[in-house]
Amino acid sequence: MREWWKDAVFYQIYPRSFMDSNGDGIGDLAGIESKLDYLSGLGVNALWISPFFKSPMKDFGYDVSDYRDVDPMFGSLDDCKRLIAAAHQRGIRLLFDLVANHSSNEHAWFRAASAAKGAREHGYYIWKPLAGRKPNNWKSLFELRSAWYPNKATGERYLATFTRFQPEFDWRNPELRKEIYDVMRFWYGIGVDGFRLDVATAYFKDERFRSNPFSWNAVPDIFQRHIYDRNRPEVHEVFKDMRRIADEAGERVLIGETHGQEAQLAAECHGKSGDELHMAFNFDFLNQPWSAAAFRASAERWYAALPPGAWPNFTLSNHDRPRAAFRFRTGDPLVTEARARLAAAMLLTLRGSPFVYYGEELGMGCQRIPKAALRDPLGIRTWPLGFLGRDPERTPMQWDASANSGFTSGRPWLPLNRDYVSRNVAAEAAEPDSILSLYKRLLALRKSRASLREGELAFLDGEDREVLAYLRSAGKERSLVLLNFASRPARFSLAGPALAGGEILLSTDAARGLGELGAEVELAPCEGLICDLR
Ligand code: NOJ
């Protein structure tokens, strides 16, 4: 039987920003539950929810102080159980975010560990003597300084490569491993369908703590090749354990966030015989310029890197990088909108599970956030440099044109994008040509066509390099996808028996009438077409 996650379209929710049910200005689990009908109407069938566990929120939930409870700001464990049941009732699966490279410094484990060398939990974290020089050049990514922090009580330094409030676990410690595996079992018992594993390839550090070599890459690598503080081979043992535990629970999925941009590194997370993670996040589209050739090369690299049997995935945006509609913006808002529509058609027709970031279906972009309103530690640290911080991609979901877009009755934790008055769910749902309506059509088409869900993919070479063209086929069903990345019209020739005869099923351009495909297709600027080939 084909695994459910291969046919799933995932939707990422950043819970602080999705829907606030109690007026404190911060989204919560009951808010997500109240929007499940919207999500099922959109056509997504799995949600990845960024962390909502107990946390002092120094990195907005990516610093967990209790792995088995919900932060009161987001609700309660009962709210969580209700959410799971309500989602499952609608055929929507849920993935939680397991932050297991580090905890919060306020976790009971770290409190005990940092108080006394003799504590059992001391061994859960990484320590070096305070006296003398720092052990190496490893850096805190969000503080842009050394990752080694003093702990006077034990006369040691601990390691934290994000903020100082996120001390890193020692995954070589068997008791720590068992704790985390038990956390996974706990949530499986409650009904979660899988985990997104935060910085999964960072769990292990070099045994000898060697300094990272220099790299020219400033963002996000801060001029280091992360070969010693991340990406160590020992991690595969842990991935195998995690896979066994997921398999025991049955029908669960593990998708790892991997550090670094190399497809090969991410691909290795599947394991040599497919016995590790089900998927490794493919972030490569986040780094591509607006060009058909760039996206094609990126997808080809990914497909080629995956081991046999591994299933691909694609992402245009997430909570760490500026949104796609913003990255691909032009001076002309109509072209920007057409690009967002074309990108959606690509994401939802490639071979692999798509991940849609909340608000992407509205064409939400990013705007500069005033200094006083910044919340992300990285944004505050790097101000006034624009868009290195992550607040702009985390602004509240735009539900309607009422005050604060209907997201909250209180004061939103981040300012809303100014365009929410016109760009919102209520307005776009009422407009058949909106990008939201296009997403719904694309998702429905994907659901109804096996070729788009599971079919093979072959790229096609046309004369115009700005047209990305591919054929998806499953049995007799064939879907032809033509995506014109240029802001001028383009042609694609269907001459020859292989492509002759077909019907246009969907266009990203509202002006196009559907119907028969001719021998040559003329694509409007930034138009995408999905066609049925006979
Ligand atoms: C990656 C997450 O996506 C990011 O948001 C977080 O700040 C870091 N990991 C640290 O947990």
Residues whose N, C-alpha, C, O or C-beta is under 5 A from the ligand:
A	BS01	NOJ	D59 Y62 F162 D198 V199 D320
